[in-house]
């Protein structure tokens, strides 16, 4: 019961973050989110987060040491990515975050922001993409390429972790139909991607402002 309540709480938080990110990106427009959009986001985040957490738990139950490497690589990758993009853009260091902050204080705030960004992306696609070169620190463009790469890599990673769990599973899972569980988790993650595609293709409140639809981009 507590696990279900925790999952619902996290999914609700992800849903609210999605809506908030849309309103921030399109603050010049009157954003009206329809019930169908709420439903798609809820299903998208439910399948995505639940299957991701389950995959990590299964993998860590048989390869306890290696899970630290998986988490560390995920965290460092997403934490350093905004900084790499910022350095490649050769933009000036952000100075307008808070006038009372020194350069060191600003750096600490940006590091904490990227830590939060990395923590979110470890489990699901972040609703707002960090862009340190932007004055608002949030990317206002809709990057279909980044989203596509993220979900392809995440699906491949989940499949690999499940394969490792299947190979090294212990007698604890003797009465679990392992092939069926693996199939259900992969299908569950694909269902999350499906509801995400439905949301951006049909239910996004500002889909008319997109330069191209997600199906055209794919």
C-alpha positions in Angstrom: 0.0 0.0 0.0 2.8 2.4 0.9 4.6 1.6 -2.3 1.5 2.4 -4.4 0.9 5.6 -2.5 4.5 6.6 -3.0 4.3 5.8 -6.7 1.1 7.8 -7.1 2.7 10.8 -5.2 5.8 10.7 -7.5 3.7 10.4 -10.6 1.5 13.3 -9.5 4.6 15.4 -8.9 5.9 14.5 -12.4 2.5 15.4 -13.9 2.5 18.8 -12.1 6.1 19.4 -13.3 5.1 18.7 -16.9 2.3 21.2 -16.7 4.5 23.8 -15.1 7.2 23.3 -17.7 4.7 23.8 -20.5 3.4 27.1 -18.9 7.0 28.3 -18.4 8.0 27.6 -22.0 4.8 29.2 -23.4 4.3 31.9 -20.9 3.2 34.3 -23.6 0.2 32.2 -24.5 -3.0 31.2 -22.7 -2.2 27.5 -21.9 -5.3 25.4 -21.3 -4.6 21.8 -20.5 -7.5 19.4 -21.3 -8.4 16.3 -19.3 -7.1 14.0 -22.1 -3.7 15.6 -21.7 -3.7 15.0 -17.9 -4.6 11.4 -18.5 -1.9 10.9 -21.1 0.8 12.4 -18.9 -0.4 10.3 -15.9 -0.2 7.1 -17.9 3.1 8.1 -19.5 4.7 8.9 -16.1 3.2 5.9 -14.3 4.5 3.3 -16.8 7.9 5.1 -17.2 8.7 5.5 -13.5 7.2 2.2 -12.2 9.0 0.1 -14.7 12.3 2.0 -14.3 12.2 1.6 -10.5 11.3 -2.1 -10.8 14.2 -2.8 -13.2 16.7 -1.1 -10.9 15.4 -3.0 -7.9 15.6 -6.4 -9.7 19.1 -5.7 -10.9 20.3 -4.6 -7.5 18.9 -7.7 -5.9 21.3 -9.9 -7.7 24.2 -7.6 -8.5 24.4 -5.3 -5.5 27.9 -3.9 -6.2 27.3 -3.2 -9.9 24.1 -1.1 -9.2 26.4 1.6 -7.8 28.2 1.8 -11.1 25.0 2.0 -13.0 23.6 4.8 -10.8 27.0 6.6 -10.8 27.3 6.6 -14.6 23.7 7.7 -15.1 24.1 10.5 -12.5 27.4 11.8 -13.8 26.3 11.6 -17.4 23.2 13.7 -16.9 24.9 16.0 -14.4 27.8 16.9 -16.8 25.7 17.1 -19.9 24.3 20.6 -19.4 27.8 21.8 -18.5 29.3 20.3 -21.6 26.7 21.9 -23.8 27.3 25.2 -22.0 31.1 25.1 -22.6 30.6 24.1 -26.2 28.3 27.1 -26.8 31.0 29.5 -25.4 28.3 31.5 -23.7 29.2 33.9 -20.9 28.8 32.6 -17.3 25.3 33.3 -16.0 25.3 36.3 -13.8 21.6 37.2 -13.5 20.4 34.3 -11.4 20.5 36.3 -8.2 22.2 39.7 -7.9 23.2 39.0 -4.2 25.1 35.9 -5.1 28.8 35.9 -5.9 30.3 33.9 -8.7 31.0 31.1 -6.3 27.4 31.2 -5.0 26.1 31.1 -8.5 28.3 28.1 -9.4 26.9 26.3 -6.3 23.3 27.0 -7.3 24.0 25.8 -10.9 25.6 22.6 -9.6 22.6 21.9 -7.3 20.3 22.5 -10.3 22.2 20.1 -12.4 22.2 17.6 -9.5 18.4 17.8 -9.4 18.2 17.5 -13.2 20.4 14.4 -13.1 18.4 12.8 -10.3 15.2 13.2 -12.3 16.5 12.0 -15.6 17.8 8.8 -13.9 14.2 7.7 -13.5 12.3 9.6 -16.2 12.6 12.2 -18.9 12.8 15.6 -17.2 9.9 17.9 -18.1 12.2 20.9 -18.3 15.6 20.6 -19.9 18.4 22.6 -18.2 20.2 25.1 -20.5 22.8 27.1 -18.6 23.3 29.5 -21.5 19.6 30.6 -21.3 18.8 33.5 -18.8 15.9 31.4 -17.4 18.2 28.3 -17.3 15.5 26.3 -19.1 15.5 25.3 -22.8 12.5 26.9 -24.5 12.8 24.8 -27.7 11.3 21.3 -28.2 14.2 19.0 -29.0 12.8 15.8 -30.4 16.3 14.5 -31.1 17.3 14.5 -27.4 14.0 12.9 -26.4 14.4 10.2 -29.0 18.0 9.4 -28.0 17.0 9.4 -24.3 14.2 6.9 -24.7 16.1 4.6 -27.1 19.1 4.5 -24.8 16.9 4.0 -21.7 15.0 1.2 -23.3 18.3 -0.5 -24.3 19.6 0.0 -20.7 16.5 -1.5 -19.1 16.7 -4.5 -21.5 20.4 -5.0 -20.6 19.7 -4.8 -16.8 16.8 -7.2 -17.1 19.0 -9.6 -19.1 21.7 -9.4 -16.3 19.0 -10.1 -13.7 17.7 -13.0 -15.7 21.2 -14.5 -16.0 22.2 -14.1 -12.4 18.8 -14.5 -10.6 18.9 -16.5 -7.4 16.6 -19.1 -6.0 14.6 -16.3 -4.4 12.9 -15.9 -7.8 12.3 -19.7 -8.2 8.5 -19.2 -8.2 8.6 -16.1 -10.5 8.1 -16.6 -14.2 11.2 -14.6 -15.2 10.7 -14.5 -19.0 7.1 -13.2 -18.5 8.3 -10.6 -15.9 11.0 -9.3 -18.3 8.5 -9.1 -21.2 5.9 -7.3 -19.0 8.5 -4.7 -17.9 9.7 -4.0 -21.4 6.1 -3.8 -22.7 5.3 -1.5 -19.7 8.1 0.9 -20.6 7.0 0.9 -24.3 3.5 1.7 -23.1 4.9 4.7 -21.3 6.6 5.8 -24.6 3.3 5.2 -26.4 1.4 7.5 -24.1 4.1 10.1 -24.4 3.8 10.0 -28.2 0.0 10.4 -28.0 0.4 13.4 -25.7 2.8 15.3 -27.9 1.0 14.3 -31.1 -2.6 14.9 -30.1 -3.0 16.3 -26.5 -0.3 18.9 -26.0 -2.0 22.3 -25.3 0.6 24.1 -27.5 1.1 21.5 -30.3 0.2 24.1 -32.9 3.3 26.1 -32.0 5.6 23.2 -32.8 7.7 23.7 -35.9 7.2 20.0 -36.5 5.2 17.2 -34.9 6.9 14.4 -33.1 6.0 11.9 -35.8 7.5 14.1 -38.5 10.6 14.5 -36.4 10.9 10.7 -35.9 
